[in-house]
Amino acid sequence: MHSIVSFPGHQKRMKTLARCSLSGGLLLLGVVAPGRGQENSTVLPPGVRAVWEASKASRETTATREKLCVNGLWRWQPGRAEANQVPSGDWGFFKVPGCWPGITDYEQKDCQTVFTHPRWKAEPLGNLTVAWYQREISVPKEWAGRRMALSVEYLNSLAVVFVDGTNRGEIRFPGGELDLTTVLRPGATHVLSLRVVALPLKEVLLSYHDTNTGRETRSQVARRGLCGDVFLISTPSGPRLADIKVDTSVRKWEIKFEAAIEGLVAGRQYAIAARVTKDGRLVKEFTSKPFTGSTLQAGRFAFTNAWKPDALWDLNAPQNQYAVTLALRETGGRVLDTSFGVRFGFREFWIDGRDFYLNGSRIFLCAVPLDNAQVSAALASYDAARESLERLKSFGINFVYTHNYDCQPGSHLGFAEILRAADDVGMLVAFSQPHFSNYDWSGFDTNQNGVYAHHAEYYVRATQNHPAIVAYAMSHNANGYEEDMNPDLIDGRTDPRESWGKRNAQLALRAEAIVHSLDPSRIVYHHSSGNLGSMHTVNFYPNFTPIQELSDWFEHWATTGVKPAFMCEYDAPFTWDWTMYRGWYNGQR
């Protein structure tokens, strides 16, 4: 097992954290002054320090807001289901972000050291469902008068937040913010404690991981705890920008800026100015028409401008990325809020008939799954993800799909650094959306405004500005049928589903409509679902089919097909075909 320790980064991003993990050694950095509760903590090995100084934190700052990263080595200990008071002692240490250890399989691996306390050293952590986190936070005095919040990028599954020992609210899966404005004092130091519970979305659910036939299985949260970056964030207390989305079109030579806006005053007029830079150099500026709060649709405002940039993001030109900051102004020009920078690439990916196009050129895709967010925090880092993607690209892979077949609590770790690496390498990505089968579709609210829509929106907003993401993958293995590999039926025209399959397909399309409404700029497809939606997709295992027959297999599609055919998994022969591993039979292998 590799060791992860603290450094001037207790607060650095996953990139730095996992670099220590991959080296397998201890990083000897910093000195920490004893904090409150430190005397009741386990003694760390020589050279290992929990460094919590705000001055050493990774941060992003504009004239109106600041984001302070609080990753790193936190106090940590197992919890009890019935205990709701912050522990006064018995603290060990564990790194944030990262999932609790003790659960390993063919895919998931432990990579981080738990610095245990003697009183719970022998406790089996693989069975743990509750754990406590704690660290000190120093609030910058410059934050006076601002809204202040704790932000967790990805959480498995529920965090009860305590400040100085008092319960101040909750953050729930998959992540989000908790407003702490009335609690935190600018210029002061507080003790932040989190009671994290690993809760499944449903106790019993249908699993489609191995076949097109769903099986009831007992839920398990495999990747537990704070599994994404954690921040303290300050923003204006009045009108402010929230989520920002950038869409680009090569076919129209247009750029669209969209922002969620909070706190607008009724009757007043506002405008948004966009400032686009490349490598720190100003490239273009845009300004919206005036608008009021009544102009917003679902709390969001968008404006579109014509623009033909000099450089497009592409597989062979991933360095062509831009950054945009939006400024919210009131009438008269006074700036109320300036956003953090948002990276994007100007590119467009679409389907025309049977073919895919990127920036106007037809492109053939060679795809494999990407497991970095399932294996460990080490492989979910920027450096490790970039290494994986460059290796895949070196032998012809140009498209990957994230290998979590659903978005259940514990299905994956944070994707932020993986997707940033994909942008920089030039690798196309299909990003998994929540699986329709894990939700109750009996009511209208669930369809449009309920839990599924809430979770889908969280995943869309977290990924929407990455140029590498060109598609959303859905409904994994839940819509296949007996004839989905029939060479005469892979044409996008026929749909020979039985009644059970038709019901699933209807639910899958309802889920697709929700995702498409959140982000109409990307392709949505259903993974291994035959003729459904934008493509014909299938797990293609032709056994020992002669090579000429394989070449002929797609003749009908190539002459009369009306949509792309995507062999999600392609292997001839596949190992399952000629070993004793033959899928599920009566609940067993």
C-alpha positions as CSV (number, residue, x, y, z in Angstrom):
1,M,0.0,0.0,0.0
2,H,1.2,3.5,-0.8
3,S,1.4,6.1,1.8
4,I,-0.4,9.5,1.5
5,V,0.6,12.2,3.9
6,S,0.0,15.9,4.3
7,F,2.0,18.7,2.9
8,P,1.5,22.3,2.1
9,G,-1.4,20.8,0.6
10,H,-3.3,19.4,2.9
11,Q,-5.1,21.7,0.6
12,K,-3.7,21.0,-2.8
13,R,-5.8,19.4,-5.4
14,M,-6.0,15.7,-6.2
15,K,-3.1,16.1,-8.6
16,T,-0.6,16.8,-5.9
17,L,-2.2,14.4,-3.4
18,A,-1.9,11.4,-5.6
19,R,1.6,12.2,-6.7
20,C,2.7,11.2,-3.2
21,S,0.6,8.1,-3.5
22,L,2.2,7.0,-6.7
23,S,5.7,7.5,-5.3
24,G,4.9,5.3,-2.4
25,G,7.0,7.5,0.0
26,L,6.5,10.0,2.7
27,L,6.7,13.7,1.8
28,L,8.4,15.6,4.6
29,L,7.0,19.1,4.7
30,G,5.8,21.8,7.0
31,V,5.4,22.3,10.7
32,V,2.0,22.5,12.3
33,A,1.1,24.3,15.6
34,P,-0.9,22.1,17.9
35,G,-4.6,22.8,17.5
36,R,-7.6,22.3,19.6
37,G,-8.1,18.5,20.0
38,Q,-4.6,17.8,18.7
39,E,-3.5,16.6,22.1
40,N,-6.2,13.8,21.8
41,S,-5.0,12.7,18.4
42,T,-2.7,9.8,17.5
43,V,1.0,10.7,17.1
44,L,1.9,10.9,13.4
45,P,5.2,9.3,12.2
46,P,8.3,11.5,12.0
47,G,8.1,14.0,9.1
48,V,4.3,13.6,8.6
49,R,2.4,16.8,9.4
50,A,-1.2,18.0,9.2
51,V,-0.6,21.4,7.7
52,W,-3.7,23.6,8.0
53,E,-2.5,27.2,7.5
54,A,-4.8,29.1,5.1
55,S,-1.7,30.9,3.7
56,K,-0.6,27.6,2.1
57,A,-3.9,26.6,0.6
58,S,-4.6,26.4,-3.1
59,R,-7.0,29.2,-3.8
60,E,-8.7,31.1,-6.6
61,T,-9.6,34.7,-6.2
62,T,-11.5,37.4,-8.1
63,A,-12.4,40.9,-7.0
64,T,-15.7,39.7,-5.4
65,R,-15.1,36.1,-4.4
66,E,-12.6,33.5,-3.3
67,K,-12.3,29.7,-3.2
68,L,-10.0,28.1,-0.6
69,C,-9.2,24.4,-0.9
70,V,-9.2,22.4,2.3
71,N,-8.1,19.1,1.0
72,G,-5.3,17.2,2.8
73,L,-4.7,15.3,6.0
74,W,-7.8,15.6,8.4
75,R,-8.4,14.1,11.8
76,W,-10.5,10.9,11.2
77,Q,-12.0,8.1,13.2
78,P,-14.7,5.4,12.8
79,G,-18.2,6.5,14.0
80,R,-21.2,4.8,15.5
81,A,-24.7,4.9,14.0
82,E,-26.2,6.2,17.3
83,A,-23.5,8.8,18.1
84,N,-24.3,12.3,17.1
85,Q,-21.8,14.3,19.2
86,V,-18.4,15.3,17.9
87,P,-15.8,13.0,19.5
88,S,-13.5,14.6,22.0
89,G,-10.6,12.3,21.4
90,D,-9.3,9.0,19.8
91,W,-8.5,10.8,16.5
92,G,-6.4,9.3,13.8
93,F,-5.7,10.9,10.4
94,F,-6.8,10.3,6.9
95,K,-6.5,12.2,3.6
96,V,-9.3,14.2,1.9
97,P,-10.3,13.5,-0.8
98,G,-10.3,9.7,-0.8
99,C,-12.6,6.8,0.0
100,W,-12.3,4.8,3.2
101,P,-10.1,1.8,3.0
102,G,-11.0,-1.9,3.4
103,I,-13.1,-2.6,0.3
104,T,-11.0,-4.0,-2.6
105,D,-11.9,-6.2,-5.6
106,Y,-10.7,-6.7,-9.1
107,E,-11.1,-3.0,-9.8
108,Q,-11.1,-1.0,-6.5
109,K,-7.7,-0.7,-4.7
110,D,-6.7,0.9,-1.4
111,C,-4.0,3.6,-2.0
112,Q,-4.0,5.7,1.2
113,T,-2.7,5.2,4.7
114,V,-5.0,5.5,7.7
115,F,-3.0,6.8,10.7
116,T,-4.9,4.9,13.3
117,H,-5.5,5.5,17.0
118,P,-4.7,2.6,19.3
119,R,-8.3,2.4,20.6
120,W,-9.7,1.5,17.1
121,K,-6.6,0.2,15.3
122,A,-8.0,-3.4,15.1
123,E,-11.4,-2.3,13.8
124,P,-12.3,-3.8,10.3
125,L,-12.8,-0.6,8.2
126,G,-14.3,-2.5,5.3
127,N,-17.6,-2.8,7.3
128,L,-17.6,0.9,8.3
129,T,-20.8,2.9,7.6
130,V,-20.1,6.0,9.7
131,A,-16.9,8.1,10.1
132,W,-15.9,11.4,11.6
133,Y,-13.7,14.0,10.0
134,Q,-12.2,17.1,11.6
135,R,-9.8,19.9,11.0
136,E,-9.3,23.6,11.7
137,I,-10.2,26.3,9.3
138,S,-9.1,29.9,9.3
139,V,-11.5,32.3,7.6
140,P,-9.8,35.2,5.7
141,K,-10.7,38.6,7.2
142,E,-11.3,39.9,3.7
143,W,-14.4,37.8,3.6
144,A,-16.3,40.2,5.8
145,G,-19.7,41.0,4.4
146,R,-19.8,38.0,2.0
147,R,-21.8,34.8,1.8
148,M,-19.6,31.9,3.0
149,A,-20.2,28.2,2.3
150,L,-18.6,24.8,2.6
151,S,-18.5,23.0,-0.8
152,V,-18.0,19.2,-1.3
153,E,-17.5,18.2,-4.9
154,Y,-18.5,14.5,-4.5
155,L,-19.9,12.9,-1.3
156,N,-20.8,9.3,-0.5
157,S,-23.3,9.8,0.9
158,L,-24.4,12.2,3.7
159,A,-22.4,14.7,5.7
160,V,-23.7,16.4,8.9
161,V,-21.6,19.5,9.3
162,F,-20.5,20.8,12.8
163,V,-18.8,24.1,13.4
164,D,-17.2,24.4,16.8
165,G,-19.2,21.4,18.0
166,T,-22.6,22.6,16.9
167,N,-24.7,21.0,14.2
168,R,-25.1,23.5,11.3
169,G,-26.7,21.5,8.6
170,E,-26.2,18.7,6.0
171,I,-24.8,18.1,2.6
172,R,-26.1,15.1,0.7
173,F,-25.1,12.9,-2.2
174,P,-23.8,13.6,-4.8
175,G,-22.4,16.8,-3.3
176,G,-23.1,20.5,-3.0
177,E,-22.8,23.6,-0.7
178,L,-23.9,24.4,2.8
179,D,-24.3,28.1,3.7
180,L,-22.3,29.0,6.8
181,T,-22.5,32.8,6.6
182,T,-24.1,33.2,10.0
183,V,-21.6,30.8,11.6
184,L,-18.1,31.7,10.3
185,R,-16.4,34.8,11.5
186,P,-13.9,36.5,9.1
187,G,-10.5,36.6,10.7
188,A,-11.3,33.8,13.2
189,T,-10.3,30.1,13.4
190,H,-13.0,27.4,13.7
191,V,-13.1,23.7,14.2
192,L,-14.9,22.0,11.3
193,S,-16.2,18.5,12.0
194,L,-18.2,16.2,9.6
195,R,-20.1,13.1,10.5
196,V,-20.2,11.2,7.2
197,V,-22.6,8.3,6.7
198,A,-22.4,5.9,3.7
199,L,-26.0,5.4,2.7
200,P,-27.2,3.6,-0.5
201,L,-29.7,5.3,-2.7
202,K,-31.9,2.3,-2.3
203,E,-31.4,-0.8,-0.1
204,V,-32.3,-3.2,-2.9
205,L,-32.0,-2.3,-6.6
206,L,-31.7,-3.9,-10.1
207,S,-28.2,-4.4,-11.3
208,Y,-27.4,-4.6,-15.1
209,H,-23.6,-4.8,-14.7
210,D,-23.2,-8.2,-16.4
211,T,-26.2,-8.9,-18.6
212,N,-29.2,-7.3,-20.2
213,T,-31.4,-9.0,-17.6
214,G,-31.7,-7.0,-14.3
215,R,-31.0,-8.9,-11.1
216,E,-32.0,-7.8,-7.6
217,T,-29.0,-7.1,-5.5
218,R,-28.3,-5.7,-2.1
219,S,-26.9,-2.2,-2.2
220,Q,-23.4,-1.4,-1.0
221,V,-21.6,1.9,-0.9
222,A,-18.1,0.7,-2.1
223,R,-16.4,4.1,-2.2
224,R,-17.3,5.9,1.0
225,G,-16.7,9.3,2.4
226,L,-15.4,12.6,1.0
227,C,-14.5,11.4,-2.5
228,G,-14.1,14.8,-4.2
229,D,-12.4,18.1,-3.5
230,V,-13.6,20.2,-0.5
231,F,-13.6,24.0,-0.5
232,L,-14.5,27.0,1.6
233,I,-16.1,29.6,-0.8
234,S,-17.0,33.2,-0.3
235,T,-19.3,35.1,-2.8
236,P,-21.2,38.4,-2.7
237,S,-24.1,38.5,-0.2
238,G,-26.3,40.2,-2.8
239,P,-26.7,39.5,-6.5
240,R,-24.2,36.9,-7.6
241,L,-23.4,34.4,-10.4
242,A,-23.7,30.7,-9.7
243,D,-23.3,27.9,-12.3
244,I,-21.8,29.0,-15.7
245,K,-22.1,27.1,-18.9
246,V,-20.4,27.7,-22.3
247,D,-21.7,26.2,-25.5
248,T,-19.9,26.6,-28.9
249,S,-21.0,25.8,-32.4
250,V,-18.7,25.4,-35.4
251,R,-21.7,25.0,-37.8
252,K,-23.1,28.4,-36.7
253,W,-19.8,30.0,-35.5
254,E,-21.5,31.0,-32.3
255,I,-20.7,31.0,-28.6
256,K,-23.4,30.9,-25.9
257,F,-22.9,31.9,-22.3
258,E,-25.4,30.8,-19.7
259,A,-25.4,31.5,-16.0
260,A,-27.5,30.7,-13.0
261,I,-28.0,34.0,-11.1
262,E,-29.1,34.4,-7.5
263,G,-30.2,37.4,-5.4
264,L,-31.4,39.8,-8.1
265,V,-33.5,42.7,-6.9
266,A,-37.0,42.9,-8.5
267,G,-37.3,45.8,-11.0
268,R,-33.6,46.5,-11.5
269,Q,-31.8,46.0,-14.7
270,Y,-28.6,44.0,-15.1
271,A,-26.1,42.9,-17.8
272,I,-23.4,40.3,-18.0
273,A,-20.0,40.9,-19.6
274,A,-17.8,38.0,-20.8
275,R,-14.1,38.2,-21.0
276,V,-12.4,35.4,-23.0
277,T,-8.6,34.8,-22.6
278,K,-6.1,32.3,-24.0
279,D,-2.9,31.7,-22.2
280,G,-3.6,34.8,-20.1
281,R,-4.0,37.0,-23.2
282,L,-7.4,38.8,-23.8
283,V,-8.9,37.3,-27.0
284,K,-12.5,38.6,-27.1
285,E,-15.1,40.4,-25.0
286,F,-18.9,40.1,-25.2
287,T,-21.7,41.9,-23.4
288,S,-25.4,40.8,-23.0
289,K,-28.4,43.0,-23.5
290,P,-30.0,44.4,-20.3
291,F,-32.2,42.0,-18.4
292,T,-34.2,41.8,-15.1
293,G,-35.0,39.0,-12.7
294,S,-38.3,38.3,-14.6
295,T,-36.2,37.5,-17.7
296,L,-34.6,34.4,-16.1
297,Q,-35.8,31.0,-17.1
298,A,-35.5,28.4,-14.2
299,G,-33.1,30.9,-12.6
300,R,-30.8,31.1,-15.6
301,F,-29.9,33.7,-18.2
302,A,-28.2,33.1,-21.6
303,F,-27.0,35.2,-24.4
304,T,-25.4,34.2,-27.8
305,N,-22.8,36.0,-30.0
306,A,-21.2,35.3,-33.3
307,W,-17.6,34.3,-33.0
308,K,-15.2,32.5,-35.3
309,P,-12.0,31.9,-33.2
310,D,-8.6,31.4,-34.6
311,A,-8.0,28.1,-32.9
312,L,-10.4,25.1,-32.3
313,W,-10.1,22.4,-29.7
314,D,-9.5,19.0,-31.4
315,L,-7.9,15.6,-30.8
316,N,-4.7,16.9,-32.3
317,A,-4.9,20.4,-30.9
318,P,-6.0,20.0,-27.3
319,Q,-3.9,23.0,-26.3
320,N,-6.4,25.3,-28.0
321,Q,-8.4,26.0,-24.8
322,Y,-9.8,29.3,-23.6
323,A,-10.9,30.7,-20.2
324,V,-13.9,33.0,-19.6
325,T,-14.9,35.1,-16.6
326,L,-18.3,36.6,-16.4
327,A,-19.0,39.9,-14.6
328,L,-22.5,40.7,-13.4
329,R,-23.2,44.4,-13.7
330,E,-26.1,46.6,-12.7
331,T,-27.3,49.6,-14.6
332,G,-24.6,52.2,-14.6
333,G,-21.8,49.6,-15.0
334,R,-21.0,48.8,-11.3
335,V,-19.7,45.2,-11.1
336,L,-21.6,43.2,-8.5
337,D,-19.8,39.9,-9.0
338,T,-17.0,38.5,-11.1
339,S,-17.0,34.7,-11.6
340,F,-14.1,32.3,-11.3
341,G,-12.5,31.4,-14.6
342,V,-14.1,28.7,-16.6
343,R,-12.0,26.7,-19.1
344,F,-13.6,25.6,-22.4
345,G,-12.7,24.6,-25.9
346,F,-14.4,25.9,-29.0
347,R,-15.5,22.7,-30.8
348,E,-18.6,20.9,-32.0
349,F,-19.4,17.2,-32.2
350,W,-22.5,15.9,-34.0
351,I,-24.1,13.0,-35.8
352,D,-25.1,13.2,-39.5
353,G,-26.7,10.0,-40.7
354,R,-24.4,7.1,-39.8
355,D,-21.4,9.2,-39.2
356,F,-19.8,11.3,-36.4
357,Y,-18.3,14.7,-37.1
358,L,-15.9,16.8,-35.1
359,N,-15.5,20.4,-36.2
360,G,-16.8,19.5,-39.7
361,S,-14.6,16.4,-40.3
362,R,-15.9,12.9,-40.3
363,I,-14.4,10.9,-37.5
364,F,-14.2,7.1,-36.7
365,L,-14.2,6.3,-33.0
366,C,-12.3,3.5,-31.3
367,A,-13.6,3.2,-27.7
368,V,-12.8,1.5,-24.4
369,P,-14.0,2.1,-20.8
370,L,-12.0,4.3,-18.5
371,D,-11.7,3.0,-14.9
372,N,-9.6,5.6,-13.1
373,A,-12.4,7.0,-11.0
374,Q,-13.3,3.5,-9.9
375,V,-9.9,2.2,-8.9
376,S,-8.4,4.7,-6.4
377,A,-7.7,8.3,-5.5
378,A,-4.2,7.8,-6.9
379,L,-5.6,7.0,-10.4
380,A,-8.2,9.7,-10.2
381,S,-5.4,12.3,-10.0
382,Y,-4.5,14.5,-13.0
383,D,-1.1,13.0,-13.5
384,A,-2.3,9.4,-13.4
385,A,-5.3,10.0,-15.5
386,R,-3.2,11.8,-18.1
387,E,-0.8,8.9,-18.2
388,S,-3.7,6.5,-18.7
389,L,-5.2,8.6,-21.5
390,E,-1.9,9.1,-23.3
391,R,-1.2,5.4,-23.2
392,L,-4.6,4.7,-24.7
393,K,-4.2,7.4,-27.4
394,S,-0.8,6.0,-28.4
395,F,-2.3,2.8,-29.8
396,G,-5.3,4.3,-31.5
397,I,-8.0,4.8,-28.8
398,N,-9.7,8.2,-29.3
399,F,-12.9,7.8,-27.3
400,V,-13.5,6.5,-23.7
401,Y,-16.7,6.1,-21.6
402,T,-16.6,6.4,-17.9
403,H,-16.9,2.9,-16.5
404,N,-19.4,3.6,-13.7
405,Y,-22.6,2.0,-15.1
406,D,-24.7,4.1,-12.8
407,C,-24.4,7.1,-10.5
408,Q,-25.2,5.4,-7.2
409,P,-23.5,6.5,-4.0
410,G,-20.1,4.9,-4.1
411,S,-20.0,4.2,-7.9
412,H,-17.0,6.4,-8.4
413,L,-14.7,9.0,-7.0
414,G,-14.5,12.6,-8.1
415,F,-13.9,13.2,-11.9
416,A,-12.6,16.8,-11.8
417,E,-8.9,15.9,-12.5
418,I,-9.7,13.1,-14.9
419,L,-11.8,15.3,-17.1
420,R,-9.2,18.1,-17.0
421,A,-6.6,15.5,-18.2
422,A,-8.9,14.4,-21.0
423,D,-9.2,18.0,-22.1
424,D,-5.5,18.4,-22.2
425,V,-4.7,15.1,-23.9
426,G,-7.4,15.4,-26.6
427,M,-9.5,12.3,-25.7
428,L,-13.2,12.3,-26.4
429,V,-15.3,11.2,-23.4
430,A,-18.9,9.8,-22.9
431,F,-19.8,10.6,-19.3
432,S,-22.2,8.3,-17.5
433,Q,-25.5,9.7,-16.2
434,P,-27.7,8.2,-13.5
435,H,-29.3,4.9,-14.5
436,F,-33.1,5.1,-14.8
437,S,-33.6,1.7,-13.1
438,N,-32.4,3.1,-9.8
439,Y,-35.3,5.5,-9.5
440,D,-39.1,5.5,-8.9
441,W,-40.9,6.7,-12.0
442,S,-44.4,6.3,-10.8
443,G,-45.1,10.0,-10.3
444,F,-44.8,13.1,-12.5
445,D,-42.6,14.9,-10.0
446,T,-40.0,12.2,-10.2
447,N,-39.9,12.7,-14.0
448,Q,-39.4,16.4,-14.2
449,N,-38.6,17.8,-10.8
450,G,-37.7,14.9,-8.5
451,V,-34.7,13.0,-7.4
452,Y,-33.6,11.8,-10.9
453,A,-33.7,15.3,-12.3
454,H,-31.8,16.7,-9.3
455,H,-29.0,14.1,-9.7
456,A,-28.8,14.4,-13.4
457,E,-28.5,18.1,-13.2
458,Y,-25.7,17.8,-10.6
459,Y,-23.7,15.6,-13.0
460,V,-24.4,17.8,-16.0
461,R,-23.3,21.0,-14.2
462,A,-20.1,19.4,-12.9
463,T,-19.0,18.4,-16.4
464,Q,-20.7,20.6,-19.0
465,N,-17.7,22.9,-19.8
466,H,-15.2,20.2,-20.6
467,P,-14.5,20.1,-24.4
468,A,-13.5,16.4,-24.1
469,I,-17.0,15.4,-23.1
470,V,-19.0,15.0,-26.3
471,A,-21.7,12.6,-25.1
472,Y,-23.7,11.3,-22.1
473,A,-23.9,7.6,-21.7
474,M,-27.1,6.2,-20.1
475,S,-29.2,3.1,-19.4
476,H,-26.2,0.7,-19.3
477,N,-27.1,-2.9,-20.3
478,A,-30.8,-2.4,-19.5
479,N,-32.3,-2.3,-22.9
480,G,-30.6,-5.0,-24.9
481,Y,-32.7,-7.7,-26.7
482,E,-32.2,-11.0,-28.4
483,E,-31.8,-9.6,-31.9
484,D,-29.6,-6.6,-31.1
485,M,-26.6,-8.3,-32.8
486,N,-28.5,-9.6,-35.8
487,P,-26.6,-8.2,-38.8
488,D,-29.8,-7.6,-40.7
489,L,-31.3,-5.5,-37.9
490,I,-28.4,-3.2,-37.1
491,D,-29.8,-0.5,-39.2
492,G,-31.6,1.9,-36.9
493,R,-34.9,1.1,-38.5
494,T,-36.1,-2.0,-36.6
495,D,-36.9,-2.4,-32.9
496,P,-37.9,-6.1,-32.1
497,R,-38.3,-5.6,-28.3
498,E,-40.5,-7.8,-26.2
499,S,-43.0,-6.1,-23.8
500,W,-40.5,-6.0,-20.8
501,G,-37.9,-4.4,-23.0
502,K,-40.4,-1.8,-24.4
503,R,-41.2,-0.7,-20.9
504,N,-37.5,-0.2,-20.0
505,A,-37.0,1.7,-23.3
506,Q,-39.8,4.1,-22.4
507,L,-38.2,4.9,-19.0
508,A,-34.8,5.3,-20.6
509,L,-36.2,7.8,-23.1
510,R,-37.8,9.7,-20.2
511,A,-34.5,9.9,-18.5
512,E,-32.8,11.0,-21.8
513,A,-35.3,13.8,-22.2
514,I,-34.3,15.2,-18.8
515,V,-30.6,15.1,-19.5
516,H,-31.1,16.6,-23.0
517,S,-33.1,19.5,-21.5
518,L,-30.2,20.3,-19.2
519,D,-27.6,20.1,-22.0
520,P,-28.9,19.9,-25.6
521,S,-25.4,20.5,-27.0
522,R,-24.2,16.9,-26.4
523,I,-25.2,13.6,-27.8
524,V,-27.1,11.3,-25.5
525,Y,-26.9,7.6,-26.1
526,H,-28.1,4.4,-24.4
527,H,-25.2,2.0,-23.7
528,S,-25.7,-1.6,-25.1
529,S,-29.4,-0.9,-25.8
530,G,-29.8,-1.9,-29.5
531,N,-31.8,0.5,-31.6
532,L,-32.7,3.2,-29.1
533,G,-32.2,7.0,-29.3
534,S,-29.3,8.4,-31.3
535,M,-27.4,5.1,-32.1
536,H,-27.7,1.4,-32.4
537,T,-25.5,0.2,-29.5
538,V,-24.6,-3.4,-28.5
539,N,-22.1,-5.4,-26.5
540,F,-20.7,-7.3,-29.5
541,Y,-19.4,-10.8,-28.7
542,P,-19.4,-12.9,-32.0
543,N,-17.4,-15.9,-30.5
544,F,-15.2,-17.6,-33.1
545,T,-16.8,-16.1,-36.2
546,P,-14.6,-16.4,-39.3
547,I,-13.0,-13.1,-40.3
548,Q,-14.8,-12.9,-43.6
549,E,-18.2,-13.2,-41.8
550,L,-17.2,-10.5,-39.4
551,S,-16.3,-8.2,-42.4
552,D,-19.7,-9.0,-43.9
553,W,-21.6,-8.5,-40.6
554,F,-22.0,-4.8,-41.2
555,E,-22.8,-4.8,-44.9
556,H,-26.5,-4.2,-44.3
557,W,-25.8,-1.4,-41.9
558,A,-23.3,0.2,-44.3
559,T,-25.8,0.3,-47.2
560,T,-29.2,0.9,-45.5
561,G,-28.4,2.1,-42.0
562,V,-29.7,5.4,-40.8
563,K,-27.8,6.0,-37.6
564,P,-24.3,5.1,-36.1
565,A,-23.6,1.6,-34.8
566,F,-21.6,1.6,-31.6
567,M,-20.0,-1.7,-30.5
568,C,-19.7,-0.7,-26.8
569,E,-17.8,-3.9,-26.1
570,Y,-16.2,-5.7,-29.0
571,D,-14.2,-8.9,-28.7
572,A,-13.8,-11.8,-31.0
573,P,-13.6,-14.2,-29.4
574,F,-14.5,-12.8,-26.0
575,T,-13.0,-14.6,-23.0
576,W,-16.5,-15.5,-21.7
577,D,-17.1,-17.4,-24.9
578,W,-14.4,-20.0,-24.3
579,T,-13.9,-20.3,-20.5
580,M,-16.1,-21.5,-17.7
581,Y,-17.1,-17.9,-17.0
582,R,-20.5,-17.8,-18.7
583,G,-22.4,-15.1,-16.9
584,W,-25.1,-15.5,-14.4
585,Y,-27.2,-18.7,-13.9
586,N,-29.6,-19.1,-11.1
587,G,-27.9,-16.2,-9.2
588,Q,-24.4,-17.7,-9.5
589,R,-21.4,-17.7,-11.9
